[in-house]
Amino acid sequence: MNALKRYWWLLGLLLAVIVALFSPLASPHPDGLERVAEDQGFIERAEEAPYQVIPDYVFPGIGSEALATILAGIVGTLIVFGLGYGLALVLRRGEREGISKG
Amino acid sequence: MHIPDGFLNTATSAATWVASAGGVGYAAQRVTRTLRERQVPLMGVTGAFIFAAQMMNFTVAGGTSGHLLGGALAAILLGPWAASLVLTCVLVVQALIFQDGGLLALGANIFNMAIVGVWVGWLVYSGLRRLLGEKTWATFLSGFAAAWLSVVVAALACSVELGLSGTAAWGVVLPAMGGVHALIGIGEGLITTAVLSFLRVTRPDLLALREIKRVEGAQ
């Protein structure tokens, strides 16, 4: 296995973090579902979340909204990375145990 | 396309929760049997990229935006079973931590994006690749078509849930959702194709036809 292939996942993760850095440039317009909900008058049926951690991808307690968005993006990107990686590890371990038992 | 709480009635929320729990549980079983060691970090990276890319809304038409859903992209990279799990991770983090998509509606959001979006993407991509073969343009064309259709069909699934819930009239919500997502799907297709061209250079092994046959053989 060459070095590029071996550490490719780091390159991929770096790319994801770089995308998150650009998140303040995202279009502020409502998305497809929100647009249809506004046009057809059912947007006000949307309920507030029962609790809030990082609502609207803005990290709480930071003065600059752009910085707060970037931080929220990086935090989320790393959490999803850890969750996906961890889940894959757990499932593979289950397979190995299944093989050794069988 | 993340449905907030309040849009769906109890029956529709419950039915989509049951369907998603079954679908994702079964996918986890399949992944246990088919996942290769090198795909472990790839599941993390794919999820991370899709999460970040979902924050990058792009404007499609006057005053409306869309963002990558990533179901087709994940299916192309990982096969449909692992892709469903990755998209579920993204949606769970968005709902629990970022309050994007409701908690009661999470079952429907998983159903639309992690099951319907992934499987439409996978079936279109794997079917076209088998027809068109190993050529570079075949990879890109199949990827674009898979990405576009996965968004449109996921949007139609969302419309059906809104119709079943009595939130919107069928005759209005189906064409409205289908129409705007036919546009958003073009963005999905372009981003998916851009990622595929990056992979074509750095990890062509992930896009080889034998990968599709390996996943299908494992079914």
Contacts between the chains, C-beta under 8 A, distances in Angstrom:
chain1	res1	chain2	res2	distance
A	4	B	202	6.5
A	5	B	203	7.0
A	5	B	205	7.7
A	8	B	202	6.3
A	8	B	203	5.8
A	9	B	41	3.6
A	9	B	42	6.5
A	9	B	44	7.2
A	9	B	45	5.0
A	11	B	202	7.1
A	12	B	42	7.7
A	12	B	45	3.7
A	12	B	46	7.9
A	12	B	48	7.6
A	12	B	49	6.5
A	13	B	44	7.4
A	13	B	45	5.5
A	13	B	48	5.7
A	15	B	49	6.6
A	16	B	45	6.8
A	16	B	48	4.0
A	16	B	49	4.2
A	16	B	51	7.3
A	16	B	52	4.5
A	16	B	53	7.9
A	17	B	48	7.8
A	17	B	52	7.1
A	19	B	49	6.9
A	19	B	52	4.0
A	19	B	53	5.7
A	19	B	55	7.8
A	19	B	56	6.4
A	20	B	52	4.3
A	20	B	55	6.7
A	22	B	56	6.5
A	23	B	52	7.3
A	23	B	55	4.3
A	23	B	56	6.3
A	25	B	56	7.6
A	26	B	55	5.9
A	26	B	56	5.0
A	26	B	57	4.3
A	26	B	58	7.7
A	26	B	65	7.7
A	26	B	67	7.6
A	27	B	57	4.2
A	27	B	58	5.5
A	27	B	59	4.3
A	27	B	65	3.8
A	28	B	57	7.6
A	28	B	65	7.6
A	29	B	57	7.1
A	29	B	59	5.8
A	29	B	63	5.2
A	29	B	64	5.5
A	29	B	65	4.0
A	30	B	63	7.4
A	30	B	64	6.5
A	30	B	65	6.8
A	31	B	1	6.8
A	31	B	2	8.0
A	31	B	57	6.5
A	31	B	64	7.3
A	31	B	65	5.5
A	31	B	66	5.9
A	31	B	67	6.8
A	31	B	184	7.9
A	32	B	1	6.3
A	32	B	60	7.8
A	32	B	64	6.4
A	32	B	65	8.0
A	32	B	66	5.5
A	32	B	155	6.7
A	32	B	177	6.8
A	32	B	180	4.2
A	32	B	181	5.3
A	32	B	184	5.4
A	33	B	1	5.0
A	33	B	2	7.3
A	33	B	3	6.9
A	33	B	155	7.9
A	33	B	158	6.6
A	33	B	177	7.1
A	35	B	63	7.2
A	35	B	64	4.4
A	35	B	180	6.1
A	36	B	168	7.7
A	36	B	173	6.5
A	36	B	176	4.6
A	36	B	177	5.5
A	36	B	180	6.5
A	37	B	7	7.4
A	37	B	168	8.0
A	39	B	176	6.8
A	40	B	168	5.3
A	40	B	169	7.9
A	40	B	172	6.0
A	40	B	173	6.6
A	40	B	176	6.9
A	42	B	7	6.9
A	42	B	162	7.8
A	42	B	167	5.1
A	42	B	168	5.8
A	45	B	6	4.4
A	45	B	7	5.8
A	45	B	167	6.5
A	46	B	4	4.1
A	46	B	5	7.3
A	46	B	6	5.0
A	46	B	7	6.6
A	47	B	4	6.6
A	47	B	5	4.5
A	47	B	6	3.9
A	47	B	102	7.1
A	49	B	5	7.5
A	49	B	99	4.1
A	49	B	102	7.4
A	49	B	103	7.4
A	50	B	103	7.2
A	52	B	99	5.5
A	53	B	96	7.3
A	53	B	97	4.7
A	53	B	98	7.2
A	53	B	99	7.1
A	54	B	97	5.7
A	54	B	98	5.3
A	54	B	99	7.7
A	55	B	98	7.0
A	55	B	99	4.5
A	56	B	98	7.6
A	56	B	99	7.2
A	56	B	100	7.8
A	57	B	55	5.9
A	57	B	98	5.7
A	57	B	100	7.3
A	69	B	55	7.8
A	72	B	98	7.2
A	73	B	52	6.1
A	73	B	55	5.4
A	76	B	51	5.4
A	76	B	52	7.7
A	76	B	55	7.7
A	76	B	93	6.1
A	76	B	94	7.6
A	76	B	97	6.8
A	76	B	98	6.4
A	77	B	48	4.8
A	77	B	51	5.4
A	77	B	52	4.8
A	78	B	48	7.2
A	79	B	93	5.5
A	79	B	97	6.9
A	80	B	44	7.8
A	80	B	47	4.3
A	80	B	48	5.2
A	80	B	50	7.7
A	80	B	51	4.3
A	80	B	89	5.7
A	80	B	90	5.6
A	80	B	93	5.2
A	81	B	44	4.3
A	81	B	45	6.8
A	81	B	47	6.3
A	81	B	48	3.8
A	82	B	44	6.9
A	83	B	44	7.8
A	83	B	47	6.8
A	83	B	89	4.6
A	83	B	92	7.7
A	83	B	93	6.6
A	84	B	43	4.3
A	84	B	44	4.1
A	84	B	45	7.8
A	84	B	46	6.9
A	84	B	47	3.6
A	84	B	48	7.2
A	84	B	85	7.6
A	84	B	86	5.4
A	84	B	89	5.0
A	85	B	40	6.4
A	85	B	41	6.1
A	85	B	43	6.4
A	85	B	44	3.2
A	86	B	44	7.9
A	87	B	43	6.8
A	87	B	85	6.2
A	87	B	89	6.6
A	88	B	31	7.6
A	88	B	35	6.2
A	88	B	39	6.7
A	88	B	40	4.2
A	88	B	41	7.9
A	88	B	43	4.1
A	88	B	44	6.9
A	88	B	82	7.4
A	89	B	40	5.8
A	91	B	28	6.2
A	91	B	31	5.2
A	91	B	32	4.8
A	91	B	35	6.1
A	92	B	32	7.5
A	92	B	35	5.6
A	92	B	37	6.9
A	92	B	40	6.2
A	94	B	32	5.1
A	95	B	32	4.7
A	95	B	33	6.4
A	95	B	35	7.2
A	98	B	32	7.3
